[in-house]
Amino acid sequence: MDDLKEILIKHKIIKIKKDREELFILKSGKKSKLFINIKEACLDSIILDEIVSRISGIVIDLDLQFDVIGSVAIGGIPIASVFSYKTYTPQVIVRSEKHDRGTQTQVIGDCKDKEVLLIEDVATTGGSIIKAVKAIRDAGGICTKCIVVVDRQEGATENCAKENIELISLLKKSDFGIKE
């Protein structure tokens, strides 16, 4: 299959503005030449399978050891679910907040005393990753690594490192020739 970067551009999952075009407005309110919608990639089984294959390759290359696959709601769930299915590994999902009903937990699934490999779609500053790892740790899990599809290179690697989290990315904003 083609290079993942080219696949994501071809299918308009990654959109890049030219120099004189109006910039994209991101969720944060910032403006950028680069728009990333990995959730849309998860709607295409071939692209989703390619992303999961790339994650599998990283896991093998780096000899990553884990007992559970974790994901941040909502972006990482489809990717982590397919990876969980293909590797026969249990999964946990981290909600953005604790629910005030039911079990009143933030982590769905069992990670107590288990090594969790976190999967996320996009990293910007790393805030949601750090919050998810803290929730996993509060639930008794061990989490020191996160694989992300695209790192926007806006501080996530450095911020995660401060929390003893290694951020591993399939792609980085610089891979698209953007230095903003």
Secondary structure as UniProt FT lines:
FT   HELIX           4..10
FT   TURN            11..12
FT   STRAND          14..16
FT   TURN            19..20
FT   STRAND          24..25
FT   TURN            27..28
FT   STRAND          31..32
FT   STRAND          34..36
FT   HELIX           38..41
FT   TURN            42..43
FT   HELIX           45..61
FT   TURN            62..63
FT   STRAND          68..72
FT   TURN            73..76
FT   HELIX           77..87
FT   STRAND          91..94
FT   TURN            102..103
FT   STRAND          107..108
FT   TURN            112..113
FT   STRAND          115..123
FT   HELIX           127..138
FT   TURN            139..140
FT   STRAND          142..151
FT   HELIX           156..162
FT   TURN            163..164
FT   STRAND          166..172
FT   HELIX           173..176
//
